């Protein structure tokens, strides 16, 4: 499997590079970054003391032309630019970028008519197992329980709530036959009045180097059920991305998520 990595000099980019270089049947053939990056022209494996034979570049065509897959955990605007080149070159994409608008998500859907894409708010196998557990819990605790979602990330994260937190909310509302936009409460301040029944509250924490913590609380009278996932490193996201690429080997086009990759949509509990 031949990979190109977007955002190659960032924290997630470097973790992806390390994972690809450590995967026996994978090869790093491209590394992309912004023109302003100080790492342009450098070997993407240098931080590991390895020589890959390629250079980090801002030239999208040069960086992607030898790749089967592009893994992208950057920003929505950058990802959409990469998407255009991926369609031109026939490169499949694994997208972990968050913060897309609904209109931007439609661009991903349209592109999937030409190339195969795995797009997920979180590539971690454990997080996607958590999505399934939340679906089951929501169906069981569908009456008499208030739902709150609390997420914490590092101080450099630019979007809130996190894509994973929103994904958890979507898993719950889908199980309940609802639309997240109709029931989500993203901010509380001042005299808010009593909690409106049936809503889902989101709370956001940003600080330090927290990789990603998510907790969903089902709060009833006299008891509280909590389902949590805590990330100790970005390695799980990188490993999930490679697993997504293996899934795409058999796909020529279409838009998929990690639930498809892991076979969770057909799993009955």
C-alpha positions as a printed NumPy array, in Angstrom:
array([[  0.   ,   0.   ,   0.   ],
       [  1.453,   3.328,  -1.1  ],
       [  0.601,   6.284,   1.136],
       [  0.85 ,  10.063,   1.003],
       [  0.356,  11.997,   4.239],
       [ -1.112,  15.511,   4.477],
       [  0.066,  17.853,   7.23 ],
       [  3.285,  15.856,   7.403],
       [  5.095,  18.024,   9.959],
       [  2.184,  18.297,  12.414],
       [  1.636,  16.1  ,  15.478],
       [ -0.883,  13.841,  13.759],
       [  1.054,  13.853,  10.505],
       [  4.173,  12.597,  12.218],
       [  2.239,   9.86 ,  13.996],
       [  0.805,   8.76 ,  10.653],
       [  4.273,   8.734,   9.096],
       [  5.642,   6.662,  11.978],
       [  2.778,   4.178,  11.63 ],
       [  3.127,   3.813,   7.852],
       [  6.902,   3.312,   8.117],
       [  6.323,   0.623,  10.759],
       [  3.728,  -1.261,   8.67 ],
       [  5.422,  -4.081,   6.681],
       [  3.199,  -3.914,   3.592],
       [  3.004,  -0.101,   3.463],
       [  5.266,   2.444,   1.802],
       [  5.458,   6.216,   2.272],
       [  5.594,   7.811,  -1.184],
       [  4.434,  11.366,  -0.489],
       [  4.364,  13.981,   2.279],
       [  2.455,  17.272,   2.005],
       [  2.524,  20.461,   4.028],
       [  1.788,  24.177,   3.709],
       [  4.207,  26.316,   1.668],
       [  4.984,  28.254,   4.86 ],
       [  6.166,  25.145,   6.726],
       [  9.816,  25.153,   7.772],
       [  9.907,  21.426,   6.91 ],
       [  9.399,  21.881,   3.17 ],
       [ 12.236,  20.085,   1.361],
       [ 13.098,  17.942,   4.392],
       [ 12.84 ,  14.166,   4.605],
       [  9.556,  13.28 ,   6.415],
       [ 11.298,  10.472,   8.293],
       [ 14.063,  12.702,   9.688],
       [ 12.353,  13.098,  13.078],
       [ 12.665,   9.321,  13.459],
       [ 16.247,   9.237,  12.234],
       [ 15.138,   7.521,   9.014],
       [ 15.662,   8.372,   5.358],
       [ 12.597,   7.715,   3.194],
       [ 13.994,   9.003,  -0.094],
       [ 11.229,  11.608,  -0.497],
       [ 10.842,  15.233,   0.557],
       [  7.999,  17.151,   2.187],
       [  6.395,  19.31 ,  -0.499],
       [  3.61 ,  21.863,  -0.974],
       [  3.105,  20.681,  -4.57 ],
       [ -0.032,  18.551,  -4.337],
       [  0.453,  16.737,  -7.629],
       [  4.083,  15.905,  -6.912],
       [  3.25 ,  14.716,  -3.416],
       [  0.295,  12.528,  -4.416],
       [  1.075,  11.207,  -7.898],
       [  2.665,   7.941,  -6.731],
       [  0.145,   7.245,  -3.948],
       [ -2.741,   4.793,  -3.709],
       [ -4.062,   6.55 ,  -0.593],
       [ -3.901,  10.002,   0.965],
       [ -4.452,  10.231,   4.732],
       [ -5.655,  13.698,   5.709],
       [ -6.146,  15.051,   9.249],
       [ -5.742,  18.745,   8.406],
       [ -8.341,  21.555,   8.111],
       [-11.539,  21.503,   6.022],
       [-10.293,  24.024,   3.449],
       [ -7.023,  22.16 ,   2.953],
       [ -8.731,  18.782,   2.774],
       [-11.057,  20.007,   0.021],
       [ -8.071,  21.209,  -2.019],
       [ -6.422,  17.812,  -1.561],
       [ -9.711,  16.193,  -2.579],
       [ -9.648,  17.924,  -5.975],
       [ -6.204,  16.557,  -6.742],
       [ -7.145,  13.11 ,  -5.424],
       [-10.002,  12.963,  -7.922],
       [ -7.703,  14.02 , -10.737],
       [ -5.127,  11.364,  -9.882],
       [ -7.516,   8.615,  -8.769],
       [ -6.102,   8.537,  -5.227],
       [ -8.359,   7.118,  -2.514],
       [ -8.7  ,   9.198,   0.669],
       [ -8.881,   8.519,   4.393],
       [-10.192,  11.721,   5.981],
       [-10.044,  12.369,   9.723],
       [-10.408,  16.153,   9.413],
       [-13.174,  17.66 ,  11.565],
       [-15.085,  20.941,  11.48 ],
       [-16.723,  20.556,   8.056],
       [-19.911,  22.498,   7.314],
       [-22.875,  20.62 ,   5.86 ],
       [-22.112,  22.157,   2.451],
       [-18.506,  20.942,   2.65 ],
       [-19.691,  17.446,   3.576],
       [-21.758,  17.466,   0.393],
       [-18.543,  18.127,  -1.555],
       [-17.059,  14.959,  -0.027],
       [-20.172,  13.028,  -0.984],
       [-20.013,  14.272,  -4.573],
       [-16.307,  13.382,  -4.838],
       [-17.082,   9.847,  -3.643],
       [-18.849,   9.264,  -6.962],
       [-15.353,   9.229,  -8.517],
       [-13.066,   7.889,  -5.771],
       [-13.408,   5.782,  -2.625],
       [-13.301,   7.728,   0.659],
       [-13.382,   6.791,   4.333],
       [-14.53 ,   9.864,   6.245],
       [-14.923,   9.569,  10.007],
       [-14.844,  11.986,  12.959],
       [-12.533,   9.525,  14.703],
       [-10.477,   6.694,  13.196],
       [ -9.886,   4.92 ,  16.52 ],
       [-11.244,   1.372,  16.686],
       [-12.059,   1.907,  20.37 ],
       [-14.022,   5.094,  19.711],
       [-16.053,   3.396,  17.007],
       [-16.811,   0.522,  19.364],
       [-17.983,   3.224,  21.798],
       [-20.346,   4.608,  19.131],
       [-21.956,   1.161,  18.942],
       [-22.259,   0.927,  22.733],
       [-23.935,   4.34 ,  22.779],
       [-26.433,   3.187,  20.179],
       [-27.377,   0.238,  22.378],
       [-27.508,   2.353,  25.559],
       [-29.707,   4.981,  23.899],
       [-32.25 ,   2.354,  22.889],
       [-32.373,   0.919,  26.406],
       [-32.306,   4.265,  28.26 ],
       [-34.752,   5.997,  25.939],
       [-36.975,   7.365,  28.674],
       [-36.294,   9.064,  32.009],
       [-32.622,   9.843,  31.341],
       [-30.983,  13.16 ,  30.481],
       [-28.004,  12.914,  28.118],
       [-24.862,  15.039,  28.458],
       [-21.647,  14.781,  26.43 ],
       [-18.375,  16.115,  27.874],
       [-15.185,  16.279,  25.787],
       [-11.655,  17.48 ,  26.521],
       [ -8.797,  18.184,  24.091],
       [ -5.454,  19.965,  23.932],
       [ -5.216,  23.751,  23.79 ],
       [ -4.343,  23.791,  20.079],
       [ -7.629,  22.268,  18.853],
       [ -9.547,  24.854,  16.836],
       [-13.083,  23.397,  16.563],
       [-15.66 ,  22.673,  19.253],
       [-17.415,  20.476,  20.074],
       [-15.024,  17.87 ,  18.742],
       [-16.001,  15.803,  15.733],
       [-15.996,  12.746,  17.975],
       [-18.406,  14.354,  20.461],
       [-20.733,  15.269,  17.605],
       [-20.403,  11.725,  16.268],
       [-21.464,  10.404,  19.664],
       [-24.479,  12.702,  19.627],
       [-25.362,  11.545,  16.13 ],
       [-25.079,   7.871,  17.129],
       [-27.496,   8.485,  19.997],
       [-30.043,  10.52 ,  18.042],
       [-29.987,   8.106,  15.118],
       [-30.789,   5.263,  17.52 ],
       [-33.671,   7.327,  18.895],
       [-34.983,   8.352,  15.474],
       [-34.086,  12.004,  16.017],
       [-31.961,  14.691,  14.353],
       [-29.056,  15.975,  16.443],
       [-29.541,  19.545,  15.235],
       [-33.051,  19.527,  16.708],
       [-32.02 ,  18.517,  20.247],
       [-28.398,  19.666,  20.771],
       [-27.57 ,  22.378,  23.327],
       [-24.042,  23.7  ,  22.785],
       [-23.866,  26.532,  25.312],
       [-25.306,  27.461,  28.709],
       [-24.766,  30.797,  30.416],
       [-26.696,  33.015,  32.777],
       [-30.284,  32.246,  33.779],
       [-31.003,  29.298,  31.507],
       [-34.096,  27.967,  33.235],
       [-34.691,  24.272,  33.811],
       [-33.219,  21.716,  31.473],
       [-35.516,  21.026,  28.527],
       [-36.445,  17.318,  28.404],
       [-35.111,  15.394,  25.428],
       [-32.158,  17.682,  24.749],
       [-28.517,  16.604,  24.582],
       [-26.035,  18.953,  26.232],
       [-22.416,  19.408,  25.129],
       [-19.574,  20.659,  27.328],
       [-16.109,  21.468,  25.973],
       [-12.743,  21.561,  27.772],
       [ -9.537,  22.819,  26.138],
       [ -6.168,  22.722,  27.851],
       [ -2.632,  21.375,  27.989],
       [ -1.783,  18.359,  25.872],
       [ -4.962,  16.285,  26.343],
       [ -5.146,  13.963,  23.323],
       [ -8.888,  13.349,  23.592],
       [-11.302,  12.389,  26.377],
       [-15.021,  11.811,  25.793],
       [-17.738,  10.886,  28.28 ],
       [-21.45 ,  10.448,  27.662],
       [-23.651,  10.585,  30.76 ],
       [-27.143,   9.131,  30.9  ],
       [-28.495,  10.846,  34.034],
       [-31.566,   9.369,  35.655],
       [-33.224,   9.823,  39.021],
       [-31.081,   7.975,  41.553],
       [-28.478,   6.689,  39.098],
       [-26.113,   7.747,  36.336],
       [-24.59 ,   5.628,  33.571],
       [-21.357,   6.856,  31.996],
       [-19.695,   5.578,  28.843],
       [-16.187,   6.97 ,  28.344],
       [-13.283,   6.746,  25.962],
       [ -9.871,   8.252,  26.744],
       [ -6.988,   8.485,  24.278],
       [ -3.453,   8.256,  25.659],
       [ -1.815,   8.925,  22.274],
       [ -2.681,   9.554,  18.62 ],
       [ -1.409,   6.1  ,  17.679],
       [ -4.921,   4.607,  17.724],
       [ -6.063,   7.153,  15.115],
       [ -3.099,   6.328,  12.888],
       [ -3.57 ,   2.568,  13.179],
       [ -7.271,   2.951,  12.406],
       [ -6.37 ,   4.958,   9.296],
       [ -4.213,   2.138,   7.943],
       [ -7.037,  -0.293,   8.69 ],
       [ -9.366,   1.993,   6.712],
       [ -6.963,   1.841,   3.754],
       [ -7.086,  -1.961,   3.804],
       [-10.887,  -1.721,   3.607],
       [-10.638,   0.641,   0.617],
       [ -8.489,  -1.836,  -1.322],
       [-11.715,  -3.527,  -2.427],
       [-13.616,  -0.283,  -3.124],
       [-13.427,   1.714,  -6.351],
       [-15.727,   4.546,  -5.257],
       [-18.16 ,   5.478,  -2.498],
       [-18.283,   7.283,   0.85 ],
       [-17.668,   5.105,   3.916],
       [-16.984,   5.57 ,   7.61 ],
       [-15.254,   3.513,  10.291],
       [-18.496,   1.74 ,  11.105],
       [-18.305,   0.304,   7.573],
       [-14.601,  -0.508,   7.965],
       [-15.227,  -2.438,  11.199],
       [-18.483,  -4.073,  10.09 ],
       [-20.401,  -2.472,  12.949],
       [-23.409,  -1.42 ,  10.886],
       [-24.46 ,  -5.025,  10.42 ],
       [-23.521,  -6.107,  13.959],
       [-26.61 ,  -6.925,  16.008],
       [-26.488,  -6.642,  19.807]])
